[in-house]
Structures are given as C-alpha cells and as structure tokens.
C-alpha cells in the first residue's frame, strides 16, 4: 500500500498516511480544518537494502548532521503519521471460545 503525504499550508503540517490508489485521501486538516493539498513525493525505492527509509535518508550523515537536518525540517512543517483505518476488528469474530 503506498504512502501519501498531504500538506496543510495554514498550520504547516504534513500528514503521512497509507491508503489504496483508488481510495479517497485526506481532505481537511485534523488540527485547523483547512483544506489539505496532496504533496507529490518520490517513491521509496530500496536499492541498497536499508532497513527503512529513515536509515536510507541518513546513510551518509553523522548523528549531529541528522539532528540539525531534522530540526530545520520541523521549523517548516511538522510531520504527523496517520495510520490507515482499521477495516476489520478481531473482536468481530463470532466464533465461540
């Protein structure tokens, strides 16, 4: 399932979420109710077998450089991860125990 990013220009927040390509994405900010715009971002390709996108993002940086970069990014936009909606609850199972 792809990861999508939506930006709120009013409160400078980027929301990251996963949903199917044919599903409707986020439309309003959960903090200020302003309209969100879809952010075009590069796909995450793992060509060097990193454990995750964060490891790949900081592969050639020192810890100090990583912290400086993240502080700068957070001054512009705050990133909030919104997990996908749960479509099935294990408590909905009608089997007797």
N, C-alpha and C positions, 0 to 999 in steps of 0.2 A: 504494500500500500504506500503510495507516495506521500511525502511530507510537503505541506503547503504553508506559505507564510502570508499573513495579512497584516497591513500596517494601519495604525490609527495616527493620522497626522496631527490630530488635536492634542492628544496626551502623550505622543511619542512612544508608543508601544508596538512591538511586533509580536503577533501571536503565531505560534507554530502549531500545526495540527495535522493529523493524518485522516484522509478520507478517500474513498474511491473516486476515480476520474469522473464518473457520471453523477456523483453526489453533489448537492449544493454546499458550498463552503460557508464560511463565516460572513456575515454582512454588517453587523454592528459591534462596536467596541463594548466589552463587558464592564469597562470602567466608567466611560462617559457617554455611551450610547450613540456616538458619532458613527458615520459610515466608514467602513473599512475598505481599503483598496488591496487588491491582490498584488503581492510582490513577486516579481519574476526573479528566480534564483537558479543557479546552476544545479544540475543533478549531482547527486553524491555518488561518485564513482570510486571504488576502492581498488586502485591499480597496484598499490604497494602493500596490500594485506595488512592495513592498520586495523586495530580492534574496533575503531569507531571514527566518526567524523571529527570529534574533538582531538583525538590523537593525530590524525592527518593534518588538521588545521595548524597544530603547534609543533609539528615534527622537527622543524629546523630552528626553533626558538628556545632560548633559555627560559627558566621559570620566571625570572624578572621581566623579560620581554613579553611573556604571556600575560602576566598581571597588568602591565602597562597597557597592552592592547585591549584587554577586556574592560579596564576602567574607562578607556576612551570610547569604546563602543557603547557602554552603558550610559555615558553622558548624552548620547544622541538618542538612542532608542533602548527601551527596556524590552527584553525578550521574555515572553511567557509561553510555556508549553501547555497546550490544552489537549489532553488525551482524547482519543476518539470515543464516541458514545458507545456504551456497553449495549450490545444488541440482544444478549442472552444472559440471564441470571441463573446460576446453578441452583438457586432456591426455587426456581420454577419447575424443577423436575418433579414429576408426580409419582415417582417410584416409592414403594413402601420400604422402610428400613427395618 
